[in-house]
Amino acid sequence: MTVRNRVLILVAAVAVLAAVGLASVLHASARADRRDRTQAGGPRVTSGPVSLGGSGRMVFRNMAWGPHRDELTSVPAADPGGPRTASGLKCLRFYAASGTGVCLQAVHGPVSDTYRALILDARLRIVDRYDVPGIPSRARVSPTGHLAAWTAFVGGDSYAGTDFSTRAAVVDTRSGKLIPSLETFRIVKDGHPYRAADANFWGVTFAADDRTFYATLATGGHTYLVRGDLPTRTVTTVHENVECPSLSPDGTRIAYKKRVAGLPKDAPWRLYVLDLRTMRETPLAESRSVDDQAVWRDARTVVYALPGDYGADLYQVPADGSGTPRRISPAAVSPAYLG
């Protein structure tokens, strides 16, 4: 092959790559433009004040296409599919309790995104902010509002496989004192001290005493529900095969996702509830794979997200294994029930 032909091939290859790159940019731009337009038949969303105080409201991340996409949005808890009030504050993950909120945000840079956690007061004013070392995944606030937690992927980006690593942090919202990683805590497994380089934590949920929490520990190819004690910085295994726990309002049950044998590797979970007094597991009526940290709407009902046309939709199902799942809010994720 002559030098001239090689040059022509190189020029052609560069032109093809440039065309592919331009097409990708144009496609992404067009998709972003579509997302800024209100979707036909979607929920009605208007700007207005959103508060984390009071009761009888549900606050969540709005996923509906339009100018308020990704903003924290409020609806009456009794009418979760009704008209939405958008706050203007955008979050990837969110939770709130007792007038305190945690909002996990992306900070868009010229080369890549970084992430941060915002601690919010009842009027959505920023009280404090913390760097988050990876892609935000889970967020929780204690029932008192005195503690907040978040989980981020720092290696990999999906719970479905095994090649991922997470970082779970806890902060005292009054003092601002941050525990950047639960991996510094002492582990008691099966009644004995335990140390392992592969210990990995995610999905914190708090009890009402401002010292006890539950989370998932992964180690040795298994996952465990652990009960944590903040003053002693200790976690103790409670039950195996528990991921993304959510403590019931009365502190007696855990809603969680469980890996079930025979299901596809990319959709391996079913929703369960664990009675902490008897260790009895109850499968819930949702037959689809749920990759979410469920929220207790009340003592009888859990709420969770499943993929939808515009990102995710919210569903609810009875916590005792009866009934059937019901979609309650389209284009929504990360709900928190106030009061």
N, C-alpha and C positions, 0 to 999 in steps of 0.2 A: 504494500500500500504506500502511495506517495505521500510526501509531507503535506501537499496541497489537500489531498483527500482526508487526511487525518484532521487537518484544521477545519475543513468543512463539516466533518462529523462532530467535532467538538463544538463548533458554533451552533449546529443544529440541536445538539443535546442541551446546550445552555439555553437556547430559545424555548425548547420544550419545557424545561424546568421553570423558566421564568413565566411561561404561560400558565402552567399548573399552579404556581405560587400566586399569580394574579387572580386566577379563577377562585382559588381557596379564599383569598382575602375578600373578593367581591361577594362570594357566597356567605361568608361569615358576616359581612357588613349588611347584606340583604336580610339575613336571619335576625340580626340585632335590630334592624329597622322594623321588621314585622313584630318583634316582641314589644316595641314601643307603641304599637297601635292596639287599641282596645279590641279584644276578641269579640266577634259576633256571638251573642247568646251567652256570654260570660257574666260573671257576677258584676254588679254595679259597685264601683269603687270611687269614693270622693275624698278629697283632703279634709282633715279636721283634727281636733284635739284627741289624743289617745293617752289614757292614764293607766298606770299599773296599780292604782289604788281602788278602793271600793270593792264591789262584788257583782256577780251576775254577768260578767263579760268573759269572752275568750279573745286572747290576743295571739297572733300568729304571723308567720311570714307569708305574705300574699304572693302567689305564683302566677296569678292571672296576667296575661299579656296586656300591656298598656303602660301609661306613664308612671303607675304606682307599683310596678312589678318589683318584688323583693323587699318592699317596705313592710314594717310592722303595722299590722292592721287589726282593727277591733270590730267585733260583732257581739250582739247579745248571745250569751251561752245558750239560751232557749231557742235561738234562731240562727244556728251556725252557718246556714246557707244563705242568709239574708244580705242586705246591702252592707258594704264595708266602709269603715272610716280609716283612711291611711294617714300615717304619722309623718312620712317623709324620711324616716330613719330606716336604712337598709341593713339587713342582717342575713347571714347565711344560716345560722342556727340561733335559737332564742329560747329563753325560759324566764319565768318570773314567779315570785311569791312574796306576799306581805310587803308589797310596794317596792321591791328590789328586782331588777332585771339584769340578765347577762345577755349581751349581743355579740356574737362572733362575726367579724367582718373581714372582707378582703380589702386590702389596700393595693390598688392597681399601680404598678410601676412601669417604667419604659421598657424593661426587659422581662420582668416576671412579677407575680403578685406576692405580697407578704400578707400576714394575717394578724389580727389583734382581737382581744376580748375587751369589751366595754362594760363596765358596771354602771347601771342606770338607776336613778331614783324614780319615784312614782310619776314624775312629769317627764320622764325620758331624758333628763339631763345627765350628762356624763359625769360620774363621780370619780372614776378611776379608769385607767386603761393599762393593758398588759400585752406584751408580745406573745403570740402563739406560734410555736415552732413548726407548724405544718398545716395541712388542710383540715379545717374544723369539721368535727363529726358529731359530737354530743355536747349538750349543755344542760345544767341543772342549778337550781337555787334551793336552799334549805327552806322548810316551812316557815321559819322565823324571818327569813331574808338575811340572816347574818353570815351565811356561807354561800359561795358559788363555786361551781366546778365546770371544767370543760375537758373534752378529749379531742386530740388532733392526730391525724395520720402523719407520722414522720418518716415512714418508709412503706411503699405500697399505698393503695387507695381503696381497698375493698375488704370487708370482713369475710367475704365468701371463701377466699383461698386461705393459704397459710403463710404466704410471703408478705407479711405486713408488720409494721411496728407502730405503736401508738404512744402518746404521752398524755397522761391524765394529771391535771393540776387542780388544786383547791386553794381558794383565797378567803380570808376573813374580810367581809365587806366593810366592817367597822374600822379595823386597824390598818387594812391594806396589806397585811402579812400574807405572803404567797408561799405555798408549797408547790414548787414547779413540777414535781414528778412524784407519784406514789411509789416509784421504784426504789426510793430511799427508805420505805417502811420495812419493818421487820415482819417476816411472813411466818405464820404458824400453820402448817399443813398436816392434817390428820393428827393433830395433837402434838406435833414435834416441830422444832425450829427448822426452817427450810430456806435454802439459798440456791439460786439458779441464775445463770447469765441470761436465760431466755425469758425471764419473768416479764410479763407485759400486762398493763392494766387499761381498762376503759369502762365507760358507762357508769359514772358515779350517780348514786341516789342517796338522799339524806333522810335521817330520822329527825324527830322534832326536838331532840335534846341538845343539838349543836355540838355533839361529840361523836355520834355514831353515824356511819355511812355504810353503804353496800356498793360493790363494784364487781366487775369481771376480772379475774386473774387467768391468764393463759400461760401455761408452762408444760413442757414435756409432751406436747401434742394434745393436751386436754384443756378445757375451760372449767373454771370454778366460780361459784358465788362466794365472795369473801365479805365478811363483816369487819369494818374498819373502826378503829378507835383513834381519834385525832390527838388527844393529849399524850398517849403513849406511842403514837406512830407505829401501830401494829395492825396487821390484817390477819384474819383467821378464816380458813376455808370452812364453808357451811354445806355446800351441795355441789355436785358435779354437773357439767353440761348446762350452764346458765350463762347467757350473754345479754348485755344491755338491760340490767335489772331496773325495775321501777317499783318503789315501795308504796304500798297502799296508804290512804290517809290515816288509818288506825294503826299502822305500823306492824300489821300481822301477816301480810302477804306480799309476795313479789310477783309482778307480771314480768315476763321475760321471753326472749326468743330461744328456742332449743333446737339444736341440730338433730334431725331425725334421719335414721338410716334409710337408704333407698331413694332419697330425694336427689334431684340434680345438684351437682357441685356448685353451680352458680345461684341456686335457690334452695338452700338446705334447711330452712328454718320453719318452725311452726310456733304460734303463740301459746304460752302456758302460764298458769298461775301456780305458785308454790306457797303452801301454808307453812309459815316459819315455825309453828308450834308442833306440827305433826310431820313435816317434810313430805306431805302428800302433794303430788303433782296433778293438776287438772288441765287437760288440753282444751283450748277455747275453740269456738265454732268456726273461726277463720281457717279455711283450708288452703289459702295461698301463702306463699313464703313472705314473711314480713321482716324487712331489714330496717328496723327502727327501734328506738327506745320508747316504748308505749307510755302514755300519760293516763293517770286515773282521773276520769271526769268526776266521779264520786265513788263511794264505796262499792258500787255495783257494776260499774262500766269502765272499760278501758278504751282509749282512743289512740290511733296509730295511722301512719301514712303508708300508702301504696302508690306505685307509679301511676301517673295519669297523663292525659293528653298534653298538659302544660307543665309537667314536672312531677307533681304528686297531688293526690287527693286524700282527705281525711275520712277515716271510717271509725265506727264504734262497734263493740260487741260486748255482751254480758260477760262478767268476770267469773261466773260460776260454771261455764261450759255450755250453758243453754243458749237458745235463740239462734239468730242468724246475723251475720255482719250487715251493716248498713252504712252507705256513704252519707256523710253529713255535711261535707264542705268540699267543693271542687277547687283545684288549683290552690292548695294550701298545705303548709307543713310547719312543724315546730310549734304546736299549740301550748298555751298555758291558760288554765282556768283560774280566774281571780276570785278571791273570797272563799 
